[in-house]
Amino acid sequence: MRGSNLIIVACLVILVTAWSVPAHAGPKTDTVILVNGDHITGEIKSLSRGRLSFSTDDMKTIFIDWIKVARVESPNIFEIETQGFKRIFGSLAPTEEDGWVNIKTGDSTYTQRIDRVVRITPLKGKFWRRLRILLDMGYSFTSADNQQTFNFGTEISTRTERYLRQLSLSNFSTDRKDEPGTSRSLASFTSKRFFENRPRVYFSSLVSAEQNDELGLDHRYTGGAGLGRHFVQSNLFVLGLESGLMISQESFTGTSNWELDLDRGEANATDDYNLDLYLGTDLSVARWHDPEIDFTMTMVIFPSVTTSGRYRGRLDSRLRYEVFSDFFVGLSGFMDYDNKPPVAGVEKADVSAALTVGWAFNK
């Protein structure tokens, strides 16, 4: 189970570090007016995926469904993003009309419908306010064959005016009685740079390392870059597509197809280094009133340039339900596929799913 222990240790370090971060509470000068007329005074921590995180003296941090907010006011400076991917830096000035926000930037005021505001990030306390951490883990045991399945994963992301950076670590491990254990590990770092004049478009770069015993993959190191575009962004739904080029170095365990071809009098060697196209999509759906839904999915296809007819695919998904503040239960899964593995006698596909429990920081 190569890579399993390293990923588990990394996730535990992240959990301890995030848990120990002090909460620097600012003055409670912000006001939220709900559609039912209630007024709440406190501090805006963030708005993301249709949820307003709001800190109060009496109730500590609460989460408010954004569709239940009629007005919001604050003298503090925020980065505010709309459905049209426009980013505005300013305070939230008072408004007399429900369903609208006034964003004050210097001597100008920008008026926007409240349901078209999709993200609010305070500019003070930048780093920890912009940091988002998700941790998931799961375990299952089957007594009939003494099989144990364990999965652990984390996502850490931070966003600035022009960049979104994300580190992802995941591991699925299976132990069976009287049989060797298997594992699938993936670590990746992604950086997206958004263009000021074309906020829907971004430049993406990626490095990753992975292994998969079921596919005979000892390791694959990948790096590449491309362009992406967000087509939809709302408080419920986010959809983005991207494409580019990747170069990878991979090693498989087993008898190579090159050696088998030589036995047949053929010569069809596959280099350990590969150049691939990649086509990817990111989908996110969030709904914080009944029924509550928090679903994310990433799918990537890698048509090979160096090996004719070969293509690989990867699908990762997660469905979560919040049981109480910051803690979730859910279902996570993946599928890896390679239609032309460079070695014989290995599976072309590996699929797994597991029930999980998880914790979120600045979700």
Residue, then its C-alpha position, 0 to 999 in steps of 0.5 A: m500500500r505505497g503512499s497510504n501512510l504518507i497521505i494519512v500522516a499528511c492529513l492528520v497534520i493538516l487537521v491538527t494545524a487547522w484545529s489549532v488556528p486561533a479565531h481572530a474575532g473582529p468587532k461585530t459591526d455587520t448587520v443581516i436582515l432576513v426576509n422574515g424581518d429578523h435583524i442579526t448583528g455580528e461579523i461576516k466571515s464569508l459567503s460561498r456556495g449559497r451559504l453565509s457564514f456569520s459570527t455573533d457573540d451569542m450564537k457564535t458562528i451560524f450559517i444562513d441560507w443566502i436566499k433567506v437574506a433580504r439585506v446585508e450591511s457592513p463598513n468593512i471591505f470585502e472582495i465580492e463576486t457576482q454570477g457574471f464573474k465580476r469582482i468588486f472590492g468595497s463595503l456593503a452600504p445600507t439599502e432601503e429595498d429588500g433583495w439588493v446590495n449596495i457595494k461602495t467602492g471609494d466615491s462610487t456605489y454599485t447596486q446588485r441584486i442580492d441573488r446574483v452575489v455568489r461570493i463574499t470574502p473579507l480582506k482583513g485576516k486574508f490568509w485564514r479567511r481565504l483558506r478552505i480545508l475539507l477532510d474525509m475518512g471512511y472504513s468498512f469491514t466484511s467478515a465473510d472474507n476478512q476484507q477491510t477498506f479504508n479511505f482518507g482524503t483532504e482538499i486544501s484551497t486558498r483564493t486571492e484576487r487572481y489565483l485559486r490554488q488547491l492541494s488534494l490528497s486521497n487514498f483508498s486501501t483494501d486488505r484481504k485475508d491471505e491476499p496482498g493488500t491494494s491501494r490507490s493514492l493520488a496527490s495533486f496541486t493545481s493553480k488557476r490564474f484568472f484574467e482581469n478583463r475576462p474573468r470567466v477564463y483562467f490559465s491552469s497548471l497542474v502537477s500530480a503523483e499517483q499509484n494504483d495497484e489494481l491497474g499495475l501502476d507503480h507510479r505516474y508523475t504528471g505535469g502540464a498546463g492549459l486554459g479553462r472557462h467557467f460557463v455557469q456560476s450561481n449559488l446553486f451550481v458551478l460548471g467549468l471546462e478546461s483543456g491542455l497538454m500534459i507530460s507524464q512519466e509512468s512505471f508499471t509492475g508486470t510484463s510489458n506489452w513491448e516484451l510480448d510484442l517481441d515474442r510475436g515478432e512485433a515491435n510496438a514499444t511504449d515509452d515511459y514518458n508520455l504526452d497527452l491531451y487533457l479534457g476536464t470538467d468540474l461540477s459543483v452543486a450545493r443546496w442548503h435547504d431541504p433536501e440539503i445537497d453538497f455534491t462535487m465531481t471532477m472528470v478528466i480524459f487523457p487522449s494520448v499523443t505518443t501512443s496511438g489509440r490509448y486514452r485514460g480517464r479519471l472520475d472523482s466525486r463526493l456527496r456530503y450531508e451536514v449532520f451538525s456544524d462543520f461535520f458531515v457524513g457522505l459518500s465518496g468514490f472514484m473510477d480510473y480507466d486505461n484502455k491500453p495498459p502498457v503491461a499485460g494481465v492488469e485491470k483496465a478499470d478500478v472503481s471504488a466507493a465508500l461511506t465517509v465522515g468529514w470535517a470542514f474548515n471555512k467551508 
